[in-house]
Amino acid sequence: MSTLNGKVAVITGGNSGIGYATAKKLKAEGATVIITGRSTEKVDSAAAELGVKGIIADVLDLSAIDAAVNLVKDEFGKIDILFVNAGVFIPMPVGQNSEDGFDTLLDINFKGAVFTIEKFLPILNDGGSIINLSSINAYTGMPNTAIYGATKAALNSYTRAAATELAPRKIRVNALNPGPIATPIFSKTGMTEEQLKGMGDMMQNRIPLKRYGQPEEIAEVAAFLASDKASFITGAEYNVDGGLNINPIFAA
């Protein structure tokens, strides 16, 4: 049974990885889906493959978010679901953090996420659902993720406060904390193949379920949180990580 019939959903960073898988899932559940992203080629290609609306909007540019909101408002009126998925991962060890890397992580993962929500709120229906894509790195203390994890911890804190403040409108705000997921995000870090393999082997060996997650597995949880099945859930965080966060010693 389709759980999202008649709903309109916006997914930022919807042209690949978790965003793409979630767009596919929400559409299958009956939603009208709009994806956004910063690459014209990638957004247009993904939108055509998925059969959804694609809008070019870089969350680094607040005026681009404004333009995206206006486009959605003009064509669809109101929305019911906002999946704040756009984000980047830049590994940087303490003592070697760069200002550019710091600014990029903060501006995309936190500032971009916050202002995506702020700017879409006027066209989000009462009773709607906001889902923020965070990370278990908000808690793990994994090497080379001090700044990345801090941006996700900030997003989770914002999620809890937003859930409280938006409750009078019956808008639910929740966070998804994925563990290692097989997406293109790691290949965009500038790390060599050898470094990527080493990091991948290390993380996979620490996961109790002994494998990476798949984008479709995150999409299933996002679809649940977007639906009325999750009508009594707000301010929550869902760890989807194969058990990595709850038992790091056992998994080492």
N, C-alpha and C positions, 0 to 999 in steps of 0.2 A: 504494500500500500504506500502511495506517495505521501510523505509527511509534510511537504512544503508547497503544496498546490496553492497558487495565488500569491505567493511571497516573492518579493523582489530582493535580490542579494547583491551586494557589492563586495568584491574581493580585491584587495590591493596586492600587487605582485602576483597576479593570477596567471602569468604567462608560462610559469614553469614550477616544478617541484610540488611542494605542498599546496600552493595556491591553485595550480593547474588541476591537481587531483581533487581538490575540494570543489572547484568550479564544476568539474565533471559530475561529482557526487550530488551536489545541490541541484544541478539541472535534472539529474535522473530522479530526484525526489520531487520534481515538479516546479522548482523555483525558476523565475526569470533571473538570469545571471549576467552581471556586468563585471568584467575584469579590467584592472588598470595596471600599468607598468610604464617604465621609462623608455623602453626600446620600441620604436615604431614597428620595426620588422618583426620582433618577437611577439609583440602584442597582437598585431594583425594576423600572424600565422596561427597563434594559439586560439584566437577568437574564431577564426575560420574552421579550425579543427574541431573545436568544441561546439560551434554553432551558437555562440553567445556574443554579446556586445563588448567591444574592446575600446578603451579610452586611453590615450597617452597622457600620463601624469606622473611626474617624478616627485616623490614625497619630500625631496630636498627643497622643492620650490613650492612655497605655500600658495602662491598665486595659481600654480598649476592645479593644486587641490581645489581651490575655489572654482576654477574653470570646469573641473571634472564634476563637482557638485552641481553646477549650473546645467551642464549637459544632461546629467542624470535627472535633475528636476524637470527640465523641459520635456524629456522624452518619456519618463516613467512616473513623474510626480513624486511620490513618497517611496521609501525603501523600508524593508522589514529586518534585514540582516546586514551587518557590517562585519566582515572578517578582515581584521587589520593584520595582514600577513607579511607585507613587504619588510625586508630586513637584510642585513649583511653580517658576515662573520669575518673579522680580521684578527688573526692570532698575533698577539704582541706580548713578549715577556716583560715582566716588571723590570725596570731599569733601562728598557729599550722602547718604551712607549713613545710614539711620535705624536706631535700635535695634530697632524693631518689625519692620522688613524683615529685618534681620540675624537676629533670633530666629526669625522664621517660616521663612526659608530653611534655617537650621541645624536647627531642630526637625523639619521635615518631610523635607528631602532627605537629612540625615545621621542625626540621632538616631532619627527614625522608621524609617528603613531598617534601621539597626543593630538596633534592638530588635524589629522585625518578624522579623528572622532569629533573634535570640537566643531569642525566645519560641516560634517555630515549630520550632526545632531538635529539641526532644524528640519531636515527632511526625513528623519527616522521616525517611523510611526510609534506612538505609545504602544507598549507591549512588545517592542522589538528586541532583538538580540545583538549584542556586540561581543565578538570573540577576538581576543588579542593573542597573537602567536608570540609566546615567550620562549623560554628554554630552561632546562634543568640546570644550565650553567649559572642561573641566578643563585644557586645553592651549593654547587659541587666543589668550588675552589680548584677547578681543573687548571693545570699550568697553561699559561699563555692566553687566558681568558679573563683576566682581571677587569679590563674595561668592557669587553663584550658582556660578561656576566653582570656587571654593574648596570648596564643599560637595561638588561632584562629584569633585574631586581627592581629597578625604578618603574618599569612598565607594570610589574605585578603589584607594586604599591599603589600606583595610579588606578589599576583595575579595582582594587578593594574600595578605595575612596569613591570612585565613579559609581560603583555598584550601589553604595549607600545613597549617594546624591541623586541618582537617576531612578531609584526605587519608586518614588511617587508617580513617575510616568510608567511604571511597570516595565521599564527597560532593564533587561538582565545583562550584566557585564561579567564575563568570565575569561580566564586565561588558560591556554594550552601550553604545557611545558614539554616539548618533545625531547627525547634523548637523541642519540645519533641516528639520523634518518638518511637514507640513500637518495640524496638530492644533489643538484649541481652546485650548491652553495660552497662546498669545500674546494671545488676545482677553480673557484673564482678568487681564492686567497692569494694566489701568486706562489704557492708552495710548489716544490718540485714533485714529480711523480713518486720519487723515493720517500720524500717527507710525508706525502699524503698516505702512502701505503703504510709507513711506520705508525702514523697517527691512527689510521684506520684499524690496524692490527691491535694496537694498544687498547683502543676503546672497545673493540669487539670482544676482546678477551676478558674485559671487566664487566661485560653485560651478562647477568645471570642467564638470560635466554640465548646468549651466544650468537647473536646476529644483529645487524642493523634493522631498524624499522623501515617500513615502506611508506611513501607519501599517502597511499590509499588508507593506511591505518590511522593516520592523523585525520584524514578527511572524514572517516566514519565518526570520530568523536566530535569533530566540528559540526557535522550534520545533526548529530544528536543535540548538541548545545543550541543549535539554531532553531530546533523544533519545539513544539509544545510539549513534547515528552520531557523536556528539561524545564518545565514552567516554574518549578520551585527551587531552581538552582541559580544563584547569583553570587558574585564575589568569590567564586571558587577557582581553584587551580587544579588542573588535571595533568598529572605526570604520565606521559606516554613514552616510556623509556626502557622497556624490557626489564625493569627492576633495578636499573643502574643506581638511581638516587637513594633507594631505601636500603641497599645492602652493599655499599662500595667495598667494605673489607672482605666480605665473602667473595665478591666478584673479582677481587684483585688477582 
